[in-house]
Structure formats: C-alpha cells, structure tokens
Amino acid sequence: MATTLTEDSSRMAAEHAGPGLKGVTRRPNWVAGTVSWIWLAIVIVPIYWIIITSFKLQSNYYIENPLVPPSNPTLANYQMVIEAGFIRYFINSVIVTVGAVVPAVAVSFMAAYAIVRSGGGRFLRWTNSLLLMGLAIPHQATIIPIYLIIIKLGLYDTPMALILPSIAFSIPLSVLILANFIRDVPKELFESMRLDGASEVSTLWHLALPLTKPAVVTVTIYNALTIWNGFLLPLILTQSPEQRTLPLALWSFQGQYSINVPAVLASVVLTTLPILILYVVGRRQLLAGLTAGFGK
C-alpha cells in the first residue's frame, strides 16, 4: 500500500512539473569548479607563506625555498615580537577599537531608528542627508582638519585622539545599513507595541534591536576590523611608542638597511588572531546580516 502511494505521488509530481524540469540531468560545471580551485589557491598560498615564514630564522630566510616549511621551526620570532612591546600595542588597539565601536554602533542604531520612525521629519531628513554626505568624503581628505582639531582640544598623542575620529568615520555607513534593516521590520509590530503602551525607548530595545541583531553584529564586526587595522590615524595623531597601535608595531622590525621579515610576519599572525576569533564567534550573525534581503 505504501509503495502504491509513493508511486502515485511520484507520477502526480511528474505530471504537474513544468516542461522545463522534465528530463533535466545535473551536469558538473567544470569551468566554475576550476575557477574556484584557482581562486582558493590564490587566497591560500599567501596565508600559507606567512605562517611558515613566521617560524623561520632571519638568517635562513633568504637561502631557503620560500614555499617549503622550515627544517628547524622556531618560536624565536614570536618571542621577539612579544618582548618588543606587542602586549602594550595590543592593549592600545583593544582600547581604541572597543572605545570607538561601542558608542559608534549605539549612536548609529538610535539614529537609524529615529530616521526610519520619524515619518519624514525635516530635521531628521537633513540629518540623514548629512550622514550620507559623509560617505562621499574620503578619510585622507579630512586628516589635516582632524589633526588641527585634535591639537586644539589638547588630545594629541592620547587614545581619545584615535577614538573620536574613528567614531565619526564609522557612523555614516552604520546608519545607512541599520536604517535599511529597520525598514524591513513590519510596521504592524511597531503599532502593536504602541497599542500595548510601550514607549519609543522600550520599542527600540525590545523590538527593533532583537529583530535587527544580524545587522548590528555585521556593523560591529566591520567597524572593529576597520579600526583595528587602521594605520593613518595612529600614524598622524600619535607620537610616543606608548600610544601606538598594532599596525604601527610593524615598524619596530624595520631597520635602516633591512627588514626582519619573519618577525614582521609573526607580528602579522598575532595581529590577525583577534579578528579571526571575532569572526568565528559571530560568523553566523555576520552571514545572516550580509545575505538578508536576497530571498525577498
């Protein structure tokens, strides 16, 4: 009896299938597969080279095959990096990144909510236009005004000299992304919260925030990655070694006539680990935020 029902179901599905689905057989896409493997090699080979070179000695770096693992791997480069003040640079980068990302995401989320829920208020429309204009201005074009403002405020060579401009640079794009996600929340949910007597603040934190969590995680990771790898602002707005961040730490291994390449690459590996851990922790929310809307 079960076999008969299965055969009938299969026959009915075949009869209702479109003409384009009948007799279709899947064929391997050799071109796409080949291109994918080539692209994977292009991405993997530099990462492989960085990792194996970080375990080589500077004296053997120029005489060994660059793609062959070291015959005598050593941790001397990592020890040298840590002893050269890596911990201090790491703490400075954490302070700047957390100090900039947290207020930037919080302000951007509240601003995006106000822009979407304002109902077309003139002030908020102008505010949104002003934020969008910030996306058109390259950061390099503002470095001189920022330098002069930081000097006038007496913040030069302090963590706040890096945190404040980083917040300003992070807000425009964050508001744009978060506003688009908040617009996707059904208006009926907001009306239901209002009928239940919830305030705008309660609606913001108990409705909009949970439903846009993938977008918030995406913006957080993107801003953290940008600020963590920032080089121009620390270069211009800091001077003493005590205030340097990790990107500037690479200069410690550059001499007048040569560069300690294995030590630099060991520093690169240590610098990348926090971002890699952050991606592993939030990868699901990040992918959900990046792909949201494609199925609509």
Secondary structure, DSSP 8 states (H G I E B T S, - for coil): -HHHHHHHHHHHHHHHS-TTTTT------HHHHHHHHHHHHHHHHHHHHHHHHTTS-HHHHTTS-TTS--SS--SHHHHHHIIIIIHHHHHHHHHHHHHHHHHHHHHHHHHHHHHHHTSS-HHHHHHHHHHHHHHHS-GGGGHHHHHHHHHHHT-TTSHHHHHHHHHHHHHHHHHHHHHHHHHTS-HHHHHHHHHTT--HHHHIIIIIHHHTHHHHHHHHHHHHHHHHT--HHHHHH--SGGG--HHHHGGGGB-SS-B-HHHHHHHHHHHHHHHHHHHHHHHHHHHHHHHTTTT-
